[in-house]
Amino acid sequence: MQRKPPKSKVYKNHHLDSDIWNLYNPKDGDIVLSSSLKSGTTWMQYIILNLIFNEDKRDIVTYEVSPWLEERCADPEAVIDKLGIQSHRRLIKTHLPLDGLPYYENVKYVIVARDARDVFMSLWNHYKNLTPDVYQDLNHTIPGRVGEKLPPCPESINMFWEMWINKGWFDWESEGYPFWANMRHTQSWWDYRELNNISLFHYNDLTCKTEYQIKRLANYLDISISEEDVKRIKNETSFENMKRKSNTFLEKDGRSFQGGSKTFFHKGNNGRWREVLSECELDSYKRKASEVLSDACREWLERG
């Protein structure tokens, strides 16, 4: 008999309200896409939407069709209602680890993960470019914030590394501040990877073996796909194409990031941390990875 993952934590902070998932009514075939953050979430989201809609998907506004369910908002019931009337196969995005989600056997879970050091570099670009409007919304305007305000981004990338790798936002976390844990998120899903409705994908593999990973994803989701479709989806979801259509992926286009939504799609490549993090800072990563990750999960995260 397969183990059933327990929901044992509640995640509430400036960004998150995991209780919104209590309003969710699963449908057979629903797809839940989970990553900690900055791990290729939007990329995988768009690949899956291309698989669902095939060539009928044109100019779809991703955040309207595929909501980030636990994101704090003024009217979560409206988000649930909008999801409830969808007649096509549904895709829901989450940044929660498995212990913060209700688990359903009739739902397919897609997990996308990335080397923590690459996540950090992408997150630095994200955090330092948040606009004052975002801080106003998260810290003051949107009702129901639990805990402290989202603090402003540190002045230097090294200051940010020091707090991100050594401190957690929630009591049960030890990294990821001031957002939520990154490595612990992956480990929570890795521990249940034997379940036939949980499948893990690595950012490196999506980058280097894109067509193979699209086929693997389609097979897992029970979606028939031709070789022609694979090539089309690879092209449609390329970094260049997604950056060109960036305003279809992010809500409040001009308000979220300095420079608009194109700032969100920064570089998309890996290994930039080698030119930024010192040996001492890399040692702190190694200590934290050894503390949070199993050996097998760490090896997979670092190599794909």
N, C-alpha and C positions, 0 to 999 in steps of 0.2 A: 504494500500500500504506500502510495507516495505521500510525503510530508506536505502539509498545508501550511504555508507561511502565515504566522500570526501578525496581526496588526497590533503593535504594542506601544507606539509613540504618537504623540500629537505635535505637529509642527506649526507653530504660529510665531511670526515675527513681522518685520516691516514689509516683507514680500509675500509671505506664505500664510495660508489658513487651510490646513489639511482637513478641517471639519467640513469643507465644501464637498469633499468626496462622499460624505454621508448622504448627500442628496442625489448621488449618481445611481441610475438604474441601468445595469449592463444589458446589452443586447448580444445575442449570439453573434460571434464574429467581430465584435468590437476590437480595436487595436489600441493599446496603451503604449505610448512611446515615452521612455524614461531615460534621462541622463542627469548627472549632477548639475552641470552647466558648462557652456563653452566647449562641448565635446563633439560638435557636429549635429546638435539637436535639430536646428532648422534645416540643415541639409537632408538629414534622414527623414524629417517630416515631409519635405517636398518630394523626395523619392517615393515615399509611401503614397502620397496623394497622386502622383503620376501613375502608380500601379493601380490605385483604386479607380481613377477616372480615365486612365489611358489617354487617348488623343482627344477625348471630350473635355479634358481639363485645360481650359484656356482662361488666363487672367483671373484665376480664382484668388481671392484674398485669404491667404493661409490662416491668419489668426482668427478669421471669422468662421472658417470651416472646422478648424482644428484648435480648440481653445486650450490654453494652459489652465487647467481646471482649478488648481489650488491657489492661483494668483489672487491676491486680495483685490476686491473691486467693490464698488458701491452697491451692486445688485447681483449677487451670485445666483439667485433664483432665476434671473433672466437668462444667464448663461446656460443654466441647466435646461430651461425651457427651450432655448434655441437649439441645444444639442438634441433634445427629445424629439423634435419634429423632423430631424434629418432622416431621409428615407434611404440614402446611400450608406455604404459601409462606413462606420464612424472611426475617426482617429482622434484620440485625446492625448494631449501632451502633459507630462508631469516632470517635475524636478525632485520628486520625493523618493527616498529610499524605500525598499520593500516594506520595512516595518512601519511606515506611515500610511500605507495604502490598504484598502480592502482588496483581498485576492479573490478572483473568480475563475473557475475552471473553464468557462466558456469565452474568456477573453484571451487574446494573444498579446503577450508582452514583448516589446522590442526594446532592448537596452543598448545604448550606444555609449562608449567610454573612450578615454584618451589618457595618455601619459599625463600625470598631474603637473609636470613642469610645463608641458605645452598648454594645458588648461590655464595655468597661471598667466602665461604670456598673453593669451587671448582675453582673459578676465581683466588684466591690467588695462588694456585698451578700452574695454567695456566700462569699467568703473571710473576711470579718469575722465571719460567723455560724457558722463551723465549730466544732464542739464539741471539747473535750479528747479525747473518745473517738476522733474521726477522726484526730487527730495521733498518738494512741497506736497505732492500727491501722497507719497509713501509715508511721510512722517506726520502730516497734518490733515490733509483733505479727505482721504479715504478712511471711512470709519472702521474701528475695530482693531487697530494696531495693538499687538501684545508685545510688551518688552520695550527696549530702548529704540531710539531712532536709528535709522541708517546713518552712520557717521560719514563725513566727507572723505573723499579719497586722500590717502597720504600724499605728501609732496613728491616722494621718490619711490621708484619701483622696489628698491631694496627695503624701505620701511614697510611697504605693503607685503612683501614676501615674509618678513619677520612675523607679522601678526597672522597672515593667512596660513602659514605652515605650522604655527605653534599654538593656535588658539581656536576654539570652537565657539559657535554662537549658542548652541544648546548645551545643557549640562552634560549630556551623554556624548558630546562630540569633542574632539581635540584638534581639529583643523578646519579650515574653510572660512574663518571669520573675515568680514562681518556678514557673510551670506549664510551658507550651510555647508556641511561636510562634503568634500569631493571624493576622497578615496574610500571613506566609509560607505558612501552611497554605492559605489561599484561592488564592494565586498558584500553588501546586503543582498544584491541580486546574484552574485557569483555563488553564494552559499546554496542557492536553490536552482542552479543552472541545469540540474538533471530533470526538472519538470518539463514536460513536452510543450508547454505553452509559454515558456520563457526562453528567449534566444538573445545572445549577446553578440554585438558587433563592435569592432574596433575602428577608430578613426583612421589609423594607418592603413588598415586593410581596405577601407572604403576609398582611400586615396590611391593606393598602389594597384588594387585589383577591383576596380570599380564595377566592371561588367560582371565579374564572377559574383561579387557581393550582391548586386541587384538580382541576379538569378537565384542566389541563395535565399535572399529575402522573399522573393516572389514564391519560391517553393514552400518556405515556412508559412507564408500567409495564404497558401492554397490559391494562388492567382496564376492563371496561365499567361505565358508571355512568350513572344517570338524573339528571335535574334534581332530582328529589325526594331522591335520595341525596346529591347535592351540598349541598343546603340542610341536610339532617340532619347530615352530617359537619361542616359549618361550625358548626352549633349545638353539636354534641357536643364539638368540639375548641376551643370558645371559651375564652378565658383564665379566665373566671368558672367555667365547668364544670370545667376542669382543676384549678383551685385548690381547688374544693370536693371533688374526689376525689384530692387530692394524694398520699395515702398509697398509691395504686396505682402511682405512678410511681417512688418512691424506696425503696431498700432501707434497712433499719435506721431506720425512720421517726423515732423519737424521739432517736436517737443522732447523726445526721449534722449537724443544724442547731439552733442556738438557736431555740426556738419551734417545732421540729418541721418537717415537710415543707412546711407552708404558707409558711415563710420562703423556700423555694426558688422559689416563684412570687411574686415581689416586686411588680413593677409591669407589666412587659411593654411599656412604651411607650418611645419614642425621644426623643432631643434633650435629655435631662436634663443632659448634660455641658455645655451652654451656660451653665448657672447655677453650674457647679463649676470648670471649667478656665479658667485665666487665659490671656491672649494669649500669654505666654511658653510655657506648657504646650501650647497649641494649635500654636505654631510647632514645638515638638519633635515633635508628631504629624506635621506636614507634612513635616519633614525625614525622619522614619523612613518614612513612606508613599512618599516619592520614592525612597528607597533600596531598599525591599523590593518595591514593587509596580510593575508596568507602568502606563503612563498609562491604558490602557483598563480594566484591572482596578481601578485606584483609582477611576476615574470610576463604574464600576458599583457598587463597594462603598459609595461615598458617596451614591449616588442611587437605586440599584436599577434 
